[in-house]
Amino acid sequence: MAQNKKQKILKQQRHLQPLRWRIFLYLLGFTALLLLLLWLFQTVYLDSFYRRVKISEITGAASAIAHNIDNENILTTLDRLAAEREMCIQIFNLSVMGDSERQEEIAGYDADVLPDCLIHHLSLIEVSRLYNSALEAGGPYTEVINGNDLHGRIIENGFFIIRRPGAGPGESMVLSQVFNGVNGDEFLLLLDSKLQPVNATVHTLRVQLTFITALMVVTALLLSFFIAWRLAAPITRINIRAKRLAAGDFSASFDGQGYREIGELAETLNYAAGELSRTERLQRELVANISHDLRTPLTMISGYAEVMRDLPQENNAENAQVIIDEARRLSSLVNEVLDLSKLQSGVEILKIEDFDIGELLEILVENYRRLLAAEGYNISLESCGEAWVHADKKRIEQVLCNFLNNAFTYTGADKQVSVRQIISAQKVRIEVADSGQGIAPEHINEIWQRYYRLEGAHKRAAHGAGIGLSIARQVLEQHKADYGVESKEGLGSIFWFELALI
């Protein structure tokens, strides 16, 4: 089943593109998109953009003239606009048409910088038509007029193209607008801006773009290949070493040079390799410890049971008690392993209640005094009295027992264990100290790992699988409690934890 699943995954992976080729194709695709947009805007839509720009220019000029028509410097404004925007300007004061005394004011405003200004060739009939068109538009009205051929009228792109011979070469964009001055006079504004042919420009741009496209394609190929290789190379190296790690080679080292994300990935994988190496070592220790811890009680149970079966005189209460004690020891070992599994998997739910941890501590210390007095062990207690906390009483008792068992296992020749209860800053701190040989700094973090034992440090027969401190850690972390150990080699160790008071 597992082999089939692995083969299926490998088959799926073979159909996936390598990262470097995917980056390569993405960069090429981006370059192709840029070239396509460049061709479209520089050739296909060039004339359309050019005409829109012209409309924007003459519409802006018309607005400026309408706002300054009553300004005493209007002629200066007209000359400036005509020069800056290369257009011809003519303004008719329609209020004086038919007034013989003011007839000369009809075309009193004029600016011409174009050699073939079309609006100066228009008849009064054509001017009148433009006037009516502007009134119908309710604002600026724009026409594209070809001066070479002014016969007929054709609608093109929403604009009128008027054709009549003899008015001058090329096309012009003509704007007409009617507006009123401050004194109530009605004005007709005509603007003429030449439209330059773009066909020759488009042809030139196409030739130029052909060379640019060829250059950009070659450059994009080289650049895409270089970037794809640079980005994918460190990932490829990490992938190769990760396969070694997956195969069980925990000595694989990951190099994350080049990019911050790759460096962070390399650090994570190096940490994972270290943790996997430690886990493998702990698993080997687990096999050795569990094998020893299970074998001893099973051997005792089996041996005493066979003696009681084969030798009737050995069928007594003492031998039966040995069997019972070893069975209890075996049961305790199994329970410890189950407790740790429940805590780590989250199956075990804390049963929170309010209780006096000071009272619990006194009861536990007294029980240990009675149990271990015959072996010469001494336990002292410094208590501050009542200390009410909000926690799982059963699990906190388990932590205290594990700390005490650990202290009695590793205490010194004086067989002294000290328990202290300290209250400060709305917290109660419990300390369990032994007088053993202490813990080396490099082992401080490892003692909380399951199945870990300090080699050669036992002063008393150690029972269990070596997971008492790991259980204590899990319980305290579920309570979000602070905990730790203070130890110096040759001076003993102090295991402690803190709970908030209520």
Secondary structure, DSSP 8 states (H G I E B T S, - for coil): -HHHHHHHHHHHHHTS--HHHHHHHHHHHHHHHHHHHHHIIIIITHHHHHHHHHHHHHHHHHHHHHHTTTSTTHHHHHHHHHHHHTEEEEEEEGGGTT-GGGGGGTT-EEE---TT-GGGG--HHHHHHHHHHHHHHTS-EEEEEETT--SSEEEETTEEEEE-TTS-SSEEEEEEEEEE-TTS-EEEEEEEEEE---HHHHHHHHHHHHHHHHHHHHHHHHHHHHHHHHHHHHHHHHHHHHHHHHTT-TT------S-HHHHHHHHHHHHHHHHHHHHHHHHHHHHHHHHHHHHHHHHHHHHHHHHHHH-GGG-SHHHHHHHHHHHHHHHHHHHHHHHHHHHHHT-S---EEEEEHHHHHHHHHHHHHHHHGGGT-EEEEE--S--EEEEEHHHHHHHHHHHHHHHHHH--TT-EEEEEEEEETTEEEEEEEE-S----GGGTTGGGSTT---TT--SS---S-S-HHHHHHHHHHHTT-EEEEEE-TTS-EEEEEEEEB-
